[in-house]
């Protein structure tokens, strides 16, 4: 089986084939082997150890190989300048949220934006070769953030890519890539003698190849991957037709190496670090921190078996046991700044904190930030920190400023939820403490089931005099794995293997067509319904939230149309009337489709209106379009108010009245993305190298396969009306709406109800709200009076029963009241001195009650009722239940 472990010795054996390059040799590099880890590396000078920090530590700290001391943004500008001057196109970062992918929630590498269509040669890259400052989001290193000096949950990957297609030939391969890497590092002020190139293997996405990582002073700066081989289904492999250079380097590390500071955060976050260290009173022993930082490079918390032991070893090496704990506030500050920037990037791109999917990890890092603020007693101005981030990164990502307001609002809402969680946490934690010591499995359960961060647990326990140890790698254990890869559903229930894709006629306005029957599937159940497969069809198959067409096929009713692997399945009443190879005539219900299409077009307008009214964080989270009603799910961090709904409804009707042109164009994916941006993917990932773009003038442009009001205007929708709103899940709001005739009918129905309600209480429609309010207040007052009278009745009946019991003993009484009244009388009797009663009502409810010192207690009284089939429960004072 092919994997990295099996490939490493194979590639090492054939090192001249995979790693020997003119680029390294002409710069004076020779191959050597590390005496500590055994890995092969290339350097210009004789040395025993490779470049990895686990073998050498951070030797660049306090001794930077570059003296340029570049800022974070300026580091990118220098890199961009070099590559552009040497024939590379510079392109903007793809969004941090990978909407165009169906397998990832977040962009985790610069190559993601070019997979699979550019990498496999189906599409041309926007530039070739190219350079890109790609924002990446990864949660695999959460425990390391703020600790190792180099880890982040968000980072900019400098991507250097070249695609050697059949058209271009092998124009940019190992030598070209490495020459440019050596040269751009030199442009940053790093001498060639300070570089070490280390041999390794890369594997991912069904491809693999050799790669060369490059280091300086113990810090890995980048990894140049030569994507060369394809893994075949039988386990073998072959050379790729498009060989790709996939070099990724951390911008934060490239900036850091020019400073040699104890950590990268102080240079990446710029002026923010001294500002907030001063504000929060964060102090450290700078000399000791410098020595600690040099050795912490090998501390990778998720890889080290015992992180705490490794920290103790480092502390002993610098001669100061316990020193790491003094760094906790500084590490917490760095982690908080990182986490808040992650929120800014992702909320701007449409991902919100939640309990599921990619939002789970966002909520995790945000609650971690809240927890650290409480632990260290910081009053954090979250909006101010976000504004500072946007200012610091203005020269690289000016669009970040657009996300500050929405992200601030999101954090404010999340803070409320966190506070509510905290209020309910104390009881749960104390309950766990009463059962014994709280260990890691309990911490994980409290976090995953109740959202209670471990820092909160430790704080509550501390106040109760107990100690709870939070593992350094706790957040690594609870994060959602693989950067939140999406799970893909099954393709369907009907076997369509070997059947050619259906020729699409459904975008034509013609509802009649003839086609050849390719396959007939007899219906066995609702799961495997009767279906007919044709060579071509005008029936639109269900997709993108739009229901499939119905109509007739060969005189047989078509109930619905769905699609599997490009094949349209016509679900029919009776498949027995069709024969394979026969020609049939189809007739689509165009009137129904027209109504459905209006609702679909309105969904695009509604989404655009939500973005304008609620903010740019709005993304479509799902939809459903039927002929008489539809709904749209949008990502939003709180309940949409009635005022906001009214504003949204007015905005959609404004779009309709403006009679905007609806156009459809089919474009190569890369062309569409460059023209319209990644808001194209509002409806989710769309497969294929071409995108069908539905554009509504300058209001909206989306990749969409729906029928819509083809080549018409928004005015044909007629009228838009929101029906209701509901929260379908954490961070997702659903808006139900109607358009056209359905909306008019709904409005008329509501008006009729209004008139009827006004008539019932004999007021005008305008006076109805005040009248209803008055009646409601009167009803509340009358209800209070009734409750008062009922309490007086209960007290009187209880007093009467107590007096009778003193004379008669056990009183048996049937009262025509509900079970609650019986129970209240029973409570009063049980508080008396010696009274006994058995109460029943017409519904079979009963109460047995006995006062203090009674001859029989309630349980003994209950024994009498058991003989009549009574079932219930209670204690010696009172038993309640029901007689069968």
VOSE-444387 format. One line per field, with one value per residue (C-alpha): x, z, y; residue in one letter. Coordinates in steps of 0.001 Angstrom, whole numbers, plus 500000, padded with zeros to 6 digits. Each point is the difference from the previous one (the first is absolute). Layout:
// residues N
X X|... $
Z Z|... $
Y Y|... $
resn A|... $
***
This chain:
// residues 884
X 500000|501337|500523|502655|501756|500382|500973|502686|502562|499157|500562|503098|501454|499306|501027|501861|496770|497770|502120|503204|499618|502234|498444|501411|503344|500699|499466|502518|497611|501113|497987|500537|498249|498868|501799|496985|496886|501672|498268|501842|500522|501950|502217|502881|502117|500985|497673|498802|496372|497156|497966|497010|499454|499528|503675|501547|497607|499420|503477|498707|498405|502179|502140|497844|501604|498364|500512|497126|497400|497053|496423|497424|498416|503361|501273|497223|500665|503681|499072|497368|502432|502611|497636|498155|503325|500912|496958|497417|496449|498841|496407|497785|499334|497035|497482|500868|496694|500186|496495|501090|501052|497663|502660|501348|498480|503140|502868|502955|502648|500716|499554|496337|498834|501351|498741|498899|499471|503255|502105|498550|500432|496312|500227|502752|501288|499317|503785|502733|502287|498372|500473|497151|499659|497404|498151|499837|498026|501166|498991|502454|502515|497694|501961|503210|498630|501726|502426|502512|500415|499032|496530|496722|496404|500097|503012|500992|501557|502222|499118|502406|498268|500749|497928|501898|497177|500055|499607|502903|502318|502415|500940|500283|501177|502418|502926|497842|498058|503038|501967|497147|499695|503684|499793|496907|501448|503127|497754|498764|503605|500628|503425|500164|502405|497240|497622|499505|497869|498560|498704|496494|496886|496616|496704|496410|496859|501012|503352|503517|503539|503319|500209|502816|499465|502234|501228|502076|501178|497774|496841|498171|499195|498354|499436|500384|497859|500532|496537|501088|498135|496410|498802|497982|496991|502045|502543|502566|501001|500900|501379|497495|499245|500115|502959|499546|502348|498291|502242|498493|501835|498766|499987|500191|503193|501589|499323|501202|503332|500929|499606|501181|497598|498974|496686|498361|496884|501781|500871|496869|497571|502221|498946|497203|502371|501561|496594|498202|502925|499949|496213|499806|503213|501678|503631|502708|503682|501329|503388|498508|497302|502703|501730|496686|498929|503203|499169|496226|500251|499923|496847|497123|497286|497953|503120|501843|498859|500296|499869|500189|503181|501555|499251|501618|503073|500284|499566|502791|502219|499685|500313|496566|497400|496446|500938|497455|497130|501193|499578|496324|498596|502248|499122|496334|500251|501637|497405|497145|501291|500356|496531|498297|501719|498763|496464|500463|501172|497333|496978|500818|499983|496686|500732|498480|500680|497580|499716|500546|502209|502690|498251|500811|503704|499283|497906|502763|502711|497685|499009|503653|500601|497182|501419|503490|498662|498230|502974|502326|497410|500044|497232|500368|498700|499304|498803|503116|502288|498262|500424|503693|500380|498370|502321|503130|499077|498595|502974|499406|496263|498169|496662|500369|498627|496639|499678|500744|496429|498400|502721|499633|496271|500623|502435|497541|497285|502424|500993|496350|499777|503257|498696|496800|502112|502074|496921|498889|503488|500504|497391|501304|503618|499173|497963|503029|502279|497662|500430|503779|503012|499387|502358|500497|497054|497626|501499|499440|496407|499209|501380|498475|496595|499498|502471|501780|503676|502603|501235|496485|499912|503375|498858|496772|501917|502621|497270|498771|503479|500784|502691|499248|502930|499356|502204|502133|498613|496342|498761|501826|497878|496637|500459|498138|502542|501402|499290|496270|499781|496428|498384|498624|496679|499280|499341|496582|498064|499780|502928|500927|503454|500755|497111|501031|499187|496613|500025|498570|496952|498482|501406|497953|496564|498580|498062|499493|502746|500718|502623|501284|499466|503393|498934|496828|500128|497030|498904|500397|499536|500146|503761|500276|497096|499037|502206|500653|503365|500122|502805|498774|497390|498260|498955|502095|501454|499835|503066|501201|496901|497659|497482|500093|497545|496888|497710|499465|502221|498351|496633|501254|500215|503509|499860|503468|503387|503325|503611|502802|503511|498745|497120|496389|497607|496311|497966|496767|496743|500422|503342|498412|498729|503522|502404|503720|500891|496541|499410|497675|498574|500350|497848|501243|497554|501293|497467|501258|503637|499346|498708|502956|502437|498615|500593|503557|500850|498501|502410|502923|498393|499250|503596|501286|497580|501101|503637|499130|497790|501702|503646|502584|500342|496745|500309|497370|499787|497363|496742|496795|497904|496528|497235|498014|502607|503761|502551|503556|502435|502588|502953|499298|501175|496687|496258|498966|497714|496596|501413|502827|497550|497888|503084|501038|496520|499960|503442|498972|496867|502178|502167|496849|498555|503302|499382|503629|501287|500594|502769|501685|503526|502156|503652|503180|500241|503155|498536|496769|501919|502147|496981|497561|502063|499197|496540|499169|499804|497088|498200|503055|502629|499230|501853|501390|502534|497247|497554|496508|499715|496611|500502|497458|501592|502291|497964|501017|502046|499964|501094|496589|498378|496423|497498|499126|498133|502268|501128|497307|499795|499304|496751|498428|500183|497248|499853|502107|498723|501803|497770|502011|503460|501445|503361|500765|503374|502680|501053|497475|496747|497282|497750|496821|498544|497491|500066|497629|496471|500846|501143|496851|497777|501873|499565|496270|499616|501706|497828|496864|501086|500661|496539|498366|501884|499009|496380|499881|500778|498189|502907|501654|503127|502058|498674|500597|503493|498832|496809|501868|502477|497141|498234|503254|500624|496404|500435|503208|498245|497044|502408|501724|496624|499009|503315|499411|496507|501305|502634|497278|497868|502949|500689|496309|499604|503192|498806|496614|501670|502341|497017|498010|503002|500305|496501|499765|503582|500756|498044|499150|499177|499264|500819|499287|503298|503222|502977|501841|497176|499874|503732|499805|497228|502068|503035|497949|498543|503473|501145|497133|500045|498586|497539|499578|498359|499573|499127|498823|498563|498078|503220|501183|502668|500498|501908|500516|501206|500657|501027|502550|499005|497165|498876|500759|502640|499485|501674|497591|497037|501347|499851|496202|499904|502355|497179|498027|502874|501665|503615|502144|502895|501007|500946|498381|498640|498449|499494|498526|499171|497144|497312|499855 $
Z 500000|499026|502883|501166|502152|497071|497524|502107|499848|496328|499096|502202|498130|496689|501341|496846|498033|502449|501852|498083|498108|498122|501981|503300|498604|498180|503292|501752|501860|500814|501330|503617|502651|503426|502828|502271|497906|497028|497355|496900|499462|497807|501268|498728|503085|501807|502948|502159|500548|497588|500061|502055|503382|501651|499245|500304|501927|498820|499308|498156|503133|501117|496912|496929|496687|498362|501289|498054|502824|497612|501168|499282|497077|498648|500012|497585|497845|499669|499057|497525|498478|499404|498415|497811|498717|499115|497931|502568|500127|503409|500842|502986|502801|499613|502885|503321|499815|497174|498571|496607|501569|501127|502158|502108|502197|499999|497628|501532|497288|497070|497501|501078|497679|496970|500788|498164|496641|499635|501594|497676|496928|499192|500612|499544|503100|500345|499621|499383|501918|502826|503520|502518|503663|501004|503296|501551|503006|501942|503441|500286|501910|502486|503040|498493|499220|502171|501379|497333|498456|496522|500114|499041|499335|497063|497882|496582|497811|497301|497101|497076|497337|496488|497912|497385|497659|496631|498491|501860|500205|502930|500128|503797|502093|502834|498876|499132|503253|502257|498217|500624|503632|500681|498229|501765|503380|499057|499183|503605|501157|500755|498744|498137|502593|502630|498058|500422|497578|501412|498059|500636|498357|499438|499519|499709|497868|498182|498900|501378|499285|501489|501902|501350|503196|500635|503370|501484|503613|500932|498576|497124|497532|497159|498229|496244|498830|496606|499309|497579|500454|500025|502146|497936|501235|499997|502377|497307|498729|496881|499074|499911|496659|501767|502319|502607|502067|503338|502234|503203|502433|503177|499656|503790|500074|497112|501877|503310|498568|499155|503665|502119|502810|502570|498206|496686|501591|501050|496359|498302|502241|499906|502127|501577|502214|501990|500117|501614|502119|501571|500301|501681|501986|498386|501069|499535|500747|496517|500487|501242|497312|497345|501300|500406|496449|498466|501364|499575|496222|500481|502112|497760|502520|497869|499025|503323|502175|503249|499341|503703|500413|496961|501490|503293|498087|498287|503350|501527|496999|500636|503753|500963|500887|499755|497617|497339|502351|500142|496219|500159|499718|497006|498324|500720|498431|496866|499713|500501|497281|497661|500746|499505|496642|499010|500826|497954|496918|500188|500984|497184|497672|501345|502666|503451|503354|500644|501455|496695|496927|499543|502491|502837|499899|499762|503157|501632|499403|500965|503293|500601|499587|502431|502484|499839|500451|503179|501230|499773|500953|496688|498893|496269|497476|497277|497442|500626|499511|496716|498801|500897|498027|496962|500249|500370|496926|497856|497622|499363|500518|499796|499804|503639|501160|498441|502434|503254|500820|499264|501873|502995|500061|499720|502921|502100|499408|500725|503232|501099|499267|501832|503052|499962|499834|502927|502109|499539|500325|503742|500928|497448|501105|503720|499283|498267|502884|502452|498014|500176|498390|496581|497468|496266|498766|502160|498689|496426|500798|501636|497009|497211|501631|501864|498397|503325|499363|502225|501292|501335|501637|501647|501267|501518|501578|501422|501740|501554|501229|497378|497322|496394|497662|496400|497539|497715|496964|501091|496981|497637|501430|499596|496669|497012|498046|496523|500045|499918|496845|498787|499819|496592|499716|498003|496310|500065|499859|496282|498125|497063|499320|496279|499018|498109|501512|499024|497319|501672|498308|503162|499497|496804|500249|497990|502205|497394|498774|498745|501449|500000|503053|501234|503149|501929|503751|501574|503244|503125|502750|500803|500296|496547|498018|496414|497675|496312|498610|496635|497690|500236|502056|500504|503549|502458|502636|503659|501052|501734|502186|496990|499698|496880|497128|499636|497018|497654|498190|497402|501620|503428|502875|500925|503754|500426|498309|501770|498902|500748|498559|497136|499181|500261|501644|499178|502882|498463|501180|497915|498505|498448|497037|498779|497964|499607|496538|499369|499163|502299|500086|503093|501138|502829|502248|498993|502063|503167|498990|499379|503559|501395|497891|501367|503536|499051|498525|503109|502129|498295|500639|503613|500596|498511|502154|503144|499259|499555|503107|502414|498887|497724|502280|498520|497897|498784|502239|498088|498175|498783|497082|499308|497833|502738|502681|500493|502714|500190|502810|500728|502377|502739|503586|501622|499443|497136|501456|498592|499035|498078|498294|498884|498628|498152|498525|498803|498442|498045|498700|499032|497904|498390|499190|498451|497357|500032|497149|500734|497877|499787|498757|500002|500754|500742|503787|500300|497773|502027|503286|498755|498641|502893|503006|502362|500952|496926|502353|502110|499293|500914|498004|496295|498138|496477|498138|498748|502079|499023|501460|500662|500131|501111|498799|502717|502835|499961|498058|501018|498579|499676|498081|500635|497248|501175|497877|497043|498076|501604|502768|503721|499306|498857|503588|500836|503777|502887|503511|503033|501756|503112|501518|502167|501365|498500|501699|501808|497758|497229|499465|497656|498161|498397|497160|497140|496646|497200|500212|503123|501767|498938|501214|503322|500407|499225|502486|502700|499223|500230|503401|501131|498935|501670|503257|499969|499358|502917|502511|498024|499316|496857|498690|501037|503578|500227|501635|502780|500537|500179|502450|502168|499961|500855|502999|501168|499562|502066|502749|499991|500031|503088|501683|499100|501350|503238|500359|499237|502750|502420|498908|500541|503476|500935|498753|501784|503264|499641|499363|502988|502288|498688|500364|503655|500467|497307|499526|496318|497758|496481|497712|496265|498724|496441|499552|498188|501429|500940|502329|501586|500635|501613|502366|500775|500936|502471|501559|500314|501949|502537|503290|499393|497120|497328|496564|496715|497172|496516|496894|496878|498002|502369|501694|503722|502966|503364|502752|503710|502595|502773|502554|497865|500762|496399|497784|496302|498859|502138|498578|496506|500728|500113|496547|498505|500318|497554|497454|501112|499046|501373|502179|502871|503661|503437|499791|496521|497099|496608|496831|497920|500360|496886 $
Y 500000|503408|502394|502447|497420|497590|502721|501719|497137|499413|503658|500179|497029|501777|503412|500999|499580|501858|502563|500676|503267|502388|502852|498725|498899|503267|501850|497742|497661|496445|497053|498926|497900|501230|498204|500414|499189|498291|502075|501201|503720|502425|502817|502111|499331|496812|499327|497096|501008|500720|503178|498813|501663|496601|499338|503471|502229|503577|501350|503066|501490|502867|499399|500641|498900|503016|503522|501581|499901|500096|500525|497305|501861|501180|496414|499078|503046|499039|496423|501175|502487|497315|497469|502526|501338|496410|499102|498940|501276|501238|499084|500782|497562|497656|500282|498359|498095|497453|500432|498653|496669|497222|498323|502884|502676|502142|500687|498149|500465|502319|497148|499529|502753|498138|496512|497999|501722|501938|497279|497331|502189|500551|503744|502547|501765|503755|500378|497429|500100|501948|501285|500367|501146|497403|500326|496527|498768|496960|498770|497105|502141|501743|498817|501415|503469|502587|497393|498953|503424|498784|498414|501692|499028|502440|500765|501261|497341|501447|497733|499621|497889|498880|497579|497998|499000|498278|503454|501625|497008|499622|503688|500505|497081|499257|502133|503019|499804|499632|502729|502406|498885|500583|503352|501355|499001|501922|502980|499749|500243|496313|498856|496697|498565|500366|497729|496266|497963|496792|496997|498697|498539|501628|498169|501227|499974|496806|501478|499908|501032|501030|503266|502130|501972|502963|501264|502755|500125|497035|501591|498340|502764|498116|496700|499589|497083|498395|498548|497314|496686|498786|497087|497481|497976|496783|501557|500695|503411|501942|503383|502840|501609|503379|500264|502726|502094|500533|502084|501285|502261|501653|503782|500332|497916|501894|503222|498555|498790|503607|501017|497065|500901|497353|499492|500870|501514|503173|500771|498612|501901|503087|502953|497982|498015|502904|501712|497058|498853|503454|500074|496579|500337|496984|499784|497373|499605|500797|498323|496758|500113|500286|496848|498160|500936|498621|496558|499963|499461|496232|500181|498971|499202|497608|498012|499914|497078|501960|503788|500847|497920|501685|503425|498938|498838|503416|501789|497922|500759|503750|499487|501322|497326|501321|502805|498936|500841|503626|500109|498983|503567|500787|496698|500692|503457|498602|497220|502482|502329|497029|498616|503358|500455|496533|501139|503174|498076|497299|502095|502414|496999|498710|497360|500525|498317|497135|496519|498205|499888|502616|502275|497580|500815|503737|499838|497962|502622|502840|498369|499281|503746|500863|497517|501465|503533|498883|497985|503007|502628|501866|502343|499394|502501|497439|502538|502098|496998|499150|503582|499846|496759|501596|503007|497837|497947|502809|499858|496296|499441|503361|498151|498864|503358|499041|497111|501818|501072|496615|498123|502323|499291|496253|500077|502018|497380|497162|501744|499953|496273|499403|501902|497937|496828|501228|500665|496417|498541|500303|497416|497493|500424|499773|496865|498472|501014|498275|496803|500218|501640|501589|498467|500443|497833|502066|503251|498787|498966|503356|501858|497904|499420|503283|502447|500592|500879|498295|503376|500656|496570|500627|503407|498627|497124|502370|502018|496750|499168|497375|499851|499051|499508|501097|498051|502178|498156|500131|501989|497669|497172|501728|501747|498566|498002|500568|503729|499240|497898|499756|496593|499222|498188|496859|500501|498349|496750|499186|498473|502245|498585|499810|502282|503172|503368|501414|502679|503112|501504|501472|503487|500313|501577|497121|497609|497238|497702|496497|497691|496443|497775|498763|498171|499127|499438|498226|501618|497890|502577|503695|499575|498384|501532|499218|502018|500523|501143|501803|501071|503611|501811|503338|499003|502038|497640|501009|501964|503153|499976|500112|497172|497874|500380|497869|499395|497057|497539|497815|500744|498864|502470|501177|500637|501478|500175|499499|499697|497548|500262|502170|497649|501301|497535|500475|498611|498724|498459|496852|498966|496906|502018|500812|497871|500540|501290|501459|503672|501906|503503|502115|502904|502226|501848|503446|501951|498338|500501|503693|500437|498052|502057|503260|498746|498992|503400|501613|497916|501753|503396|499089|498932|503260|502002|498152|500820|503662|500265|497573|500115|498436|496948|498716|496840|497619|496970|498038|500513|498415|501241|498690|501376|501767|500683|499965|500532|501261|499199|502677|500030|502538|500179|500977|500041|502286|502667|500978|503394|498327|497625|502950|501773|496829|499570|503622|499585|496878|501721|502959|497635|498628|503417|501098|497325|498835|497868|496283|498529|496598|499372|496875|500771|498061|499703|502124|502731|500085|500203|502859|501856|499563|498876|497157|501236|497901|497033|501242|496735|497908|498152|499511|497227|500274|502082|502332|502019|501024|503503|501605|503751|502608|503229|501377|498450|496348|497444|496345|496665|498367|497189|501153|500864|503548|502533|499407|503106|502111|502612|500045|501844|496725|498712|502491|500152|498639|499307|498555|497480|499157|499614|497245|498881|496598|499524|501924|502896|499313|501922|498749|502460|498672|502025|500021|501784|500871|498654|497968|503183|501869|497136|499985|503776|499740|497153|502031|503013|497867|498692|503559|501118|497012|500611|503682|499044|497569|502750|502736|502345|501298|498269|503038|499725|496247|500102|502337|498003|496691|501503|501290|496626|498272|502257|499445|496250|500046|501959|497585|497041|501416|500412|496432|498685|501931|498548|496515|500285|501111|497017|497591|501380|499779|496408|498942|501570|498260|496605|500428|500748|497005|497678|500940|498538|497293|498812|499353|502387|498829|502924|500299|503500|501105|501806|499153|498080|503206|501111|496541|500161|503457|498874|496902|502103|502053|496822|498439|503060|499598|498089|496517|500583|497283|500276|498153|502437|498982|501683|499008|499449|497272|502121|499415|501390|498264|502350|499607|502586|499645|497366|498553|496442|499008|501574|500761|496774|497960|501931|499270|496247|500290|501630|497399|497503|502180|500043|503216|500665|502768|501029|502227|499835|499633|503552|499909|497579|500968|498114|498649|497343|497804 $
resn X|X|X|X|X|X|X|X|X|X|X|X|X|X|X|X|X|X|X|X|X|X|X|X|X|X|X|X|X|X|X|X|X|X|X|X|X|X|X|X|X|X|X|X|X|X|X|X|X|X|X|X|X|X|X|X|X|X|X|X|X|X|X|X|X|X|X|X|X|X|X|X|X|X|X|X|X|X|X|X|X|X|X|X|X|X|X|X|X|X|X|X|X|X|X|X|X|X|X|X|X|X|X|X|X|X|X|X|X|X|X|X|X|X|X|X|X|X|X|X|X|X|X|X|X|X|X|X|X|X|X|X|X|X|X|X|X|X|X|X|X|X|X|X|X|X|X|X|X|X|X|X|X|X|X|X|X|X|X|X|X|X|X|X|X|X|X|X|X|X|X|X|X|X|X|X|X|X|X|X|X|X|X|X|X|X|X|X|X|X|X|X|X|X|X|X|X|X|X|X|X|X|X|X|X|X|X|X|X|X|X|X|X|X|X|X|X|X|X|X|X|X|X|X|X|X|X|X|X|X|X|X|X|X|X|X|X|X|X|X|X|X|X|X|X|X|X|X|X|X|X|X|X|X|X|X|X|X|X|X|X|X|X|X|X|X|X|X|X|X|X|X|X|X|X|X|X|X|X|X|X|X|X|X|X|X|X|X|X|X|X|X|X|X|X|X|X|X|X|X|X|X|X|X|X|X|X|X|X|X|X|X|X|X|X|X|X|X|X|X|X|X|X|X|X|X|X|X|X|X|X|X|X|X|X|X|X|X|X|X|X|X|X|X|X|X|X|X|X|X|X|X|X|X|X|X|X|X|X|X|X|X|X|X|X|X|X|X|X|X|X|X|X|X|X|X|X|X|X|X|X|X|X|X|X|X|X|X|X|X|X|X|X|X|X|X|X|X|X|X|X|X|X|X|X|X|X|X|X|X|X|X|X|X|X|X|X|X|X|X|X|X|X|X|X|X|X|X|X|X|X|X|X|X|X|X|X|X|X|X|X|X|X|X|X|X|X|X|X|X|X|X|X|X|X|X|X|X|X|X|X|X|X|X|X|X|X|X|X|X|X|X|X|X|X|X|X|X|X|X|X|X|X|X|X|X|X|X|X|X|X|X|X|X|X|X|X|X|X|X|X|X|X|X|X|X|X|X|X|X|X|X|X|X|X|X|X|X|X|X|X|X|X|X|X|X|X|X|X|X|X|X|X|X|X|X|X|X|X|X|X|X|X|X|X|X|X|X|X|X|X|X|X|X|X|X|X|X|X|X|X|X|X|X|X|X|X|X|X|X|X|X|X|X|X|X|X|X|X|X|X|X|X|X|X|X|X|X|X|X|X|X|X|X|X|X|X|X|X|X|X|X|X|X|X|X|X|X|X|X|X|X|X|X|X|X|X|X|X|X|X|X|X|X|X|X|X|X|X|X|X|X|X|X|X|X|X|X|X|X|X|X|X|X|X|X|X|X|X|X|X|X|X|X|X|X|X|X|X|X|X|X|X|X|X|X|X|X|X|X|X|X|X|X|X|X|X|X|X|X|X|X|X|X|X|X|X|X|X|X|X|X|X|X|X|X|X|X|X|X|X|X|X|X|X|X|X|X|X|X|X|X|X|X|X|X|X|X|X|X|X|X|X|X|X|X|X|X|X|X|X|X|X|X|X|X|X|X|X|X|X|X|X|X|X|X|X|X|X|X|X|X|X|X|X|X|X|X|X|X|X|X|X|X|X|X|X|X|X|X|X|X|X|X|X|X|X|X|X|X|X|X|X|X|X|X|X|X|X|X|X|X|X|X|X|X|X|X|X|X|X|X|X|X|X|X|X|X|X|X|X|X|X|X|X|X|X|X|X|X|X|X|X|X|X|X|X|X|X|X|X|X|X|X|X|X|X|X|X|X|X|X|X|X|X|X|X|X|X|X|X|X|X|X|X|X|X|X|X|X|X|X|X|X|X|X|X|X|X|X|X|X|X|X|X|X|X|X|X|X|X|X|X|X $
***
